[in-house]
């Protein structure tokens, strides 16, 4: 398997769309699509970002050697459920779905819909971004709505980056 194939494997194992995967490493959908199709080789910076953000071995990404441990959304839901001492039946009842649905999600056979994701996040006070991607903190914080806003509006991200760059430059002079 090529590095491009390993990136596809990783994204699928994480259960992320190309858009969300790209957002996590600050790359566009078009870039991710070109890398996954083999039309473009990922840069060293992108490989380092993928490794850092998703917690996979950079060596594995580059060579395919070694084991890769990747947690998907089903694994994270199972982790939350067991840590909070819920059975699949109890969780299903709390969020309004079937035990079979929870089982299929935890085994990675199906992706949860937005309603299930929101219900789990609300019920357990879990950060939505962490549940979907495994990135960031599991627990909701007062900054969670701020992070959601940053993700939803590229112009806000640009303004904040410019402001931070300005502060950094001002601090240096």
C-alpha positions in Angstrom: 0.0 0.0 0.0 1.3 3.5 -0.9 1.4 6.5 1.5 -1.7 7.7 -0.4 -3.5 4.5 0.3 -2.5 4.6 4.0 -4.0 8.1 4.2 -7.2 6.8 2.7 -7.1 3.9 5.1 -6.6 6.2 8.1 -9.4 8.6 7.1 -11.8 5.7 6.6 -10.8 4.1 9.9 -11.4 7.4 11.6 -14.7 7.6 9.9 -14.1 11.1 8.6 -15.1 12.8 5.4 -12.4 14.3 3.2 -13.6 17.8 4.3 -13.4 17.1 8.0 -10.0 15.3 7.6 -8.7 18.2 5.6 -10.0 20.8 8.2 -8.2 18.9 11.0 -4.8 19.4 9.2 -5.7 22.7 7.6 -5.9 21.5 4.0 -8.7 21.8 1.5 -10.9 19.0 0.2 -9.3 19.3 -3.2 -5.9 18.7 -1.7 -7.0 15.6 0.2 -8.7 14.3 -2.9 -5.5 14.7 -5.0 -3.4 13.0 -2.3 -5.9 10.1 -1.9 -6.1 9.6 -5.7 -2.3 9.5 -6.0 -2.2 12.7 -8.1 -0.2 14.4 -5.4 2.3 13.2 -2.8 1.8 14.6 0.6 4.4 17.1 1.8 6.6 16.4 4.9 4.5 19.1 6.7 1.3 17.3 5.9 2.7 13.9 7.0 3.8 15.5 10.3 0.4 17.1 10.7 -1.4 13.9 10.2 0.8 12.1 12.6 0.5 14.8 15.3 -3.3 15.4 14.9 -4.4 11.8 14.7 -1.8 10.2 16.8 -0.4 7.7 14.2 3.2 6.9 13.7 4.9 9.0 11.1 7.1 6.0 10.3 4.0 3.9 9.5 2.5 6.7 7.3 5.7 6.9 5.3 6.6 3.2 5.0 3.7 1.1 6.1 5.9 -0.7 8.6 4.7 -1.5 12.1 1.2 -1.5 13.6 -1.2 1.4 13.5 -3.6 1.9 16.3 -6.4 4.2 15.2 -9.5 4.9 17.1 -12.8 5.6 15.2 -16.0 7.2 16.4 -17.4 3.8 17.4 -14.4 3.2 19.6 -14.8 6.6 21.3 -18.5 6.0 21.9 -17.7 2.6 23.4 -15.0 4.3 25.6 -17.5 6.9 26.9 -20.3 4.3 27.4 -18.0 2.0 29.4 -16.4 4.8 31.4 -19.8 6.1 32.4 -20.9 2.5 33.2 -23.7 2.3 30.7 -24.8 -0.8 28.8 -25.7 -0.5 25.1 -29.3 -0.9 26.1 -29.1 2.0 28.6 -27.3 4.3 26.2 -29.8 3.5 23.4 -32.7 4.2 25.7 -31.2 7.5 26.9 -30.6 8.9 23.3 -33.6 7.4 21.6 -32.3 4.7 19.3 -32.0 0.9 19.4 -29.4 -1.2 21.1 -28.6 -2.8 17.7 -27.8 0.7 16.3 -25.4 1.3 19.2 -23.8 -2.1 18.6 -23.4 -1.5 14.9 -21.8 2.0 15.5 -19.4 0.6 18.1 -18.3 -2.1 15.8 -17.7 0.4 13.0 -20.3 -1.0 10.7 -22.3 2.2 10.5 -21.6 5.9 11.2 -23.9 7.6 13.6 -26.1 10.3 12.2 -26.0 13.9 13.4 -28.9 13.3 15.7 -27.1 10.4 17.5 -23.9 12.4 17.7 -25.7 15.4 19.2 -27.6 13.3 21.6 -24.5 11.6 22.9 -22.6 14.9 23.2 -25.5 16.5 25.1 -26.2 13.5 27.3 -22.5 13.0 28.4 -21.4 16.6 27.9 -18.8 15.5 25.4 -17.1 17.8 22.9 -18.5 17.2 19.4 -15.2 17.8 17.7 -13.5 15.2 19.9 -16.3 12.7 19.4 -16.1 13.0 15.6 -12.4 13.3 15.1 -10.6 12.3 18.3 -8.9 15.6 18.2 -8.9 17.9 21.3 -10.4 17.4 24.7 -13.1 14.9 25.3 -14.9 17.1 27.8 -16.9 20.1 26.7 -15.4 23.3 27.8 -16.4 26.9 27.8 -14.3 27.2 24.6 -16.3 24.5 22.7 -18.7 27.0 21.1 -15.7 29.2 20.1 -14.0 26.2 18.4 -17.3 25.4 16.5 -17.4 29.0 15.3 -13.8 28.8 14.1 -14.5 25.7 12.2 -17.6 27.0 10.6 -16.3 30.4 9.3 -13.0 30.6 7.4 -13.0 34.4 7.5 -13.0 34.4 11.3 -10.1 31.9 11.3 -8.2 34.3 8.9 -8.9 37.3 11.1 -7.7 35.6 14.2 -4.6 34.3 12.5 -3.8 37.8 11.3 -4.4 39.2 14.7 -2.1 36.6 16.3 0.6 37.3 13.7 0.2 41.0 14.4 0.6 40.4 18.2 3.6 38.1 17.6 5.3 40.7 15.3 4.5 43.5 17.8 5.9 41.5 20.6 9.2 40.8 18.7 9.8 44.5 17.9 
